[in-house]
């Protein structure tokens, strides 16, 4: 009943902070709350200690998290099973504004089950592109999560710490660059195909990215900064550069692409154009046939129509 009343309020009033902790909202109440006109303006919502959310309520939360127009930054929901928690984790988009979320018990075994989903969200390192497309905002997953992650998945903990640098004014792009250095180029084996076919003019920037690291300067050390911040400096860790040099074809990596590669690209493009041309020809023939059919239908009545005679 409390959530239903609040949904009526959100229909006409913008609220940023809302706590329904301990109030039995029910699945229908949660659904109406998130479907309210001004629900998108919520920044912090506490639904903890609420055992009556149910499946319908969880699906409503999931749909809310998938929306692209929400401003939610902090979300607290009653502890739930691993499957339900996984569904909500998978609902968080890479460009979500969500910073802090907690909807599972402080249970090591459940965190182990959730680790793959969380890793795919904040630090998917299967490729250069997938890590860039990861979520770089989420930074807190519960009070005891850090302790569990030290044993379960240190990469997730590192990614969350990097995301938390937003509090020090570190931009989204710089957080992404840091993840690439610490979580991608530091792997024993990396996928270098993204760089092997890259425009040669971009290679100096890739090498610069690999050959740097960040240091944190505390606010007390540099008073004029006003707060702690991060600076990029040269690094002695050359693993990423070694792997690029070791696994990429050198002429293509540091000079213009080879003639064989360009020829393959041109042949592939020609095949694509030929396929598109064949499709367009089929469409043109189909339209021509339709036009002829319409012309035949229209010419029939005209032939049978006789001119009027004046007696």
LINBELJO-V332026 format. One record per helix or strand of 3 or more residues. SS is the DSSP state (H for helix, E for strand). FROM is the first residue (numbers start at 1). LEN is the number of residues. If there is no record, write none. Layout:
ss:SS from:FROM len:LEN
ss:SS from:FROM len:LEN
//
This chain:
ss:H from:2 len:9
ss:E from:17 len:3
ss:H from:26 len:10
ss:H from:39 len:3
ss:E from:44 len:4
ss:H from:54 len:13
ss:E from:74 len:7
ss:H from:82 len:10
ss:E from:100 len:5
ss:H from:108 len:15
ss:H from:128 len:5
ss:H from:145 len:8
ss:H from:154 len:15
ss:H from:172 len:13
ss:H from:193 len:4
ss:H from:200 len:11
ss:E from:212 len:6
ss:H from:223 len:3
ss:E from:229 len:6
ss:H from:239 len:9
ss:H from:250 len:5
ss:H from:259 len:46
//
